[in-house]
């Protein structure tokens, strides 16, 4: 392994923290310094560049789970990656409900791009639109566990152990994206739901810069185009001026916090 690259889509910083923790675990095992390339694909403008990797390079690629799948806004871009037989370790981070088919889907995409999948991991991060679900995760214990996974991954590479992508749990064909329901049990379409902006807004533009879709109007930050519900604008607002108030959205959040409050554990496959 001549070089290590970490690639992440991380509007709220949780995926970045998980990917970096695995990379640090690999560093723990090395007697010499390794060059680590950080590739942040969170911002829309950063997803215009085609990424190419090469043999003898290890790439850790991390994404959040959206409704049990790879976020649909990333699929087309991920498929442009050129693996060139580079080793890859995919990791998905979910908000304590379940990662469903996201991990196997990401592994399949990367294999089709010419990567050698060396394993996979599903970690937990605080849910993007909850203040309680997966609270403060990845926490210190998660970071230590992820560093340990990094060390095991490196040992496997040195031992030249092969990994069968069929060992990643999930369904093929993939299940549909998870669909929330309202109080009557009817499926709700969240596509057009957007956060609202209150009078507490101080027009600091933090939300404008935080949005991974470049959807927030610079001159009037209350105007939002495409919203992927990452909640980066909500979570980073210093005055709490942005909030999802839609009743179906609030019902879904409360339902998740009630039904999936038991902390999940990191899963990994090597």
N, C-alpha and C positions, 0 to 999 in steps of 0.2 A: 504494500500500500504506500504509494508515493505522495498522495495528497488527499485531504479530507475537505469536502464541501458540505455545507448545511444550507438547505433551501426551505423557506417557510412562508406560509400565509398566516398572519397572526394579528388581526385587528385589535385584540385586547391583550396581547403579550403572552398568553398562556402557551400557545404552540411554540413560540420562540423559546420560552424557558425550558420546555420539555426537550426540544431538539438540542439546545445548547447543553443540557445536562447529560444527554447521551454522548455528545461529543467530548465533554470533559471526562467522562468515564473512559473513553478511548485514550485520551491524553494520559490518564492515570497509569496506563499500562506501558507507555512508550518510554524508552530510554533516551530518545532524541526528539527534538522538537518537530512537530508536523505542521505543515502549512494548512491553515483552516480558512477557507473562503466562505464568507457569509453572503448569502443571496436572499434578500428580502423581497418577496413578490407581493407584498400586501398592497402597496399603492398601485393604482391602475396603470400609471405610466411605466412602472417597473415590469409590467406584464406584456410589454410590447417587444421585448428583446427575446430572440430565440436562444435557448440555453443548450449548450453542447458540452458533453463530458467525455471521458476517455478511459480506456482500460487501465487497470491498476489504481483507479481513483475510487474512493468510497464516498458515496453521496447519501446523506440523511435528509429525507424529504418529509416535512410535516405539514399537515393541513387540519383544520377543524372539521368535525362532523356536522353536516347540516341535514336534519331530518333523516338520519340514518344512512346517508350516502355522502359521496364526494360532492362538495358544493358545485352545482351545475355551472356557475360562472367560471369555474376553474378547469372544467373537463377539456374544453377545446384547447386551452393554453397548455395544459399538462401534456397533451398529445403531440405538441410540437417539440418536446424535449428530445434530444438525440443522445441516447445512452452509450452507444459505441462499446458495449460490453463492460461498462463501468459497473461496479458493485453498488447496490442501493439497499437502504434500510428504510422502508416507509413507516411512518408513525401517524396515527390519527388521534385527535384529542376531542373528547366528547363531554357534555355537561351532566354526567352522572345518570342519564337515562339508559342509553345503549348505543353502541356504534353500528349495530345491525350489519349492513353489507359494505360499509365505507372502506374497511381495511382491505378486504379481498378485491374490491373495485379498484382501489388505488394501486395495489400490487399488480393487478392485471394490466392497468394502463401503463405502468412503468416497464413491465416485461415486454409489452407490445412496442414500447419505444426503444427497445434494445438494451435494457439494463439486465443485470443478473441480480435477482432478488435474493438477499442473504438472510432474510428474516423479516419480522414485522412486529409492531407494538401498538397497542391501544391504551392511551393514558387518559387521565381525567383532569379537566380544568373547570374552574368555576363557570357555571352556565352563563352565557352572555347576557341574558335578560332576567337574571335572578340574583338577589342579594343573599340567598341562603343555599341554593343548590350547588353542591360542590364547593362550598365556601372556602376561599383562599387557596384552592388547589390550582396547580401543583404546590403542595406544601413541602416542608423540609424532608419529611419521610419519602415523599414522591421523588424529590430530587435525588436523594440517596439511592433509591431503588433504580431510577433511570441511569444513574452513573454506573451502578452494578450491571445493568443490562448492556451498557456500552462496553464494559470490560469483557463480558461474556461474548458479545458480538466480535470483538477484536480477537479473542481466543479462538473462536470458530473460524475466522478468516485465516489466522496463522496456521491452524490445523487443517485448513483446506476442506472443511466440512461442507457438504452440499446441502442446500435447502430446497425442499419441494414446496412450490407455491400453493399446492393443494392442501398444505397444512394450515393455511390461514382460514379461520372459520368464516362462513358466510354462504350465501346462496348464489348460484348461477343458473338461470338468469337472476339478476339482482331484484330484490323486492322494490316496489314503488317507494318513492319518498314518503316518509312518515307524514300522515295528515291529521292535524289536530281537529277536535270536534267541539261543538258548542254544548251548552247545558242540555240540549235536547238530543244530543248524540248525532247531530248532523255535521258532516264535514264542512270545515270553514276554509275559505281561500284567503290566505294571509298576504297574497301578492301585493295588494294595493295599500296595505296598512303601513303607516309611517309614524315616526315619533312626532309629537307636537311640541312646539316651543312656547314657553311661558314668558311673562314679562320680566322674569328673573334674568333673562339673557342680557349679557353685557357686551355682546358683539365682539368677543375676543378672537373669533375665527378658529378656535381650537377644533371645533367640530368639523369645520371645512377641511382642515388639514388631516383630520383623523379618518375621514370616510374613505374606505378602500375602493369605492366605486366613483369617486369624484362627483357625487350626486348632489352635494349641497351648494346652493347658490352663494357666491362670495358676497354679493351686495345685499342679499336678504337670506340669512342662514335658516330662516323658517321654511324656506322653499326647498323641497327635497324631491329628486326625481326617483330613480330606481333605488329601492331599499332592500337589502338582503338580510335585515334583522340581526346584523352582527353586534349592534348596540355600541359600537366604538364611540359614536357621538354622544350617546346617553352617558356612558361610563366615564368619559373623559371631560365632560362639562363641569367646570369648577363651581358653578352655581346651581347645578341640578335643574337647569332650565329645559332640558329635553326629556321627554317621557312618553312611553306608549300608554295611551289612555283608552284605546279601543276595548270595549267590554269583552269581546271574544278573545282578544289577545291576553287580557288580564286573567280571564277564566282559565286559559290554557296554561299560563305561568303558575297560577295557584295549584292547578291540577298536577303539574309536573313536580312542584315543590312538595305536594302531599304524597304522591304515589312513588316518588323516586328519591326519598330523603335518605335512605340507607346508603352510606358511602360505598362506592364501588372500588375494586382494586385494579391496579394496572395489570394488563395481560400482555405477555410477549411470546413470540414464537421463533425459535432458533433451530 
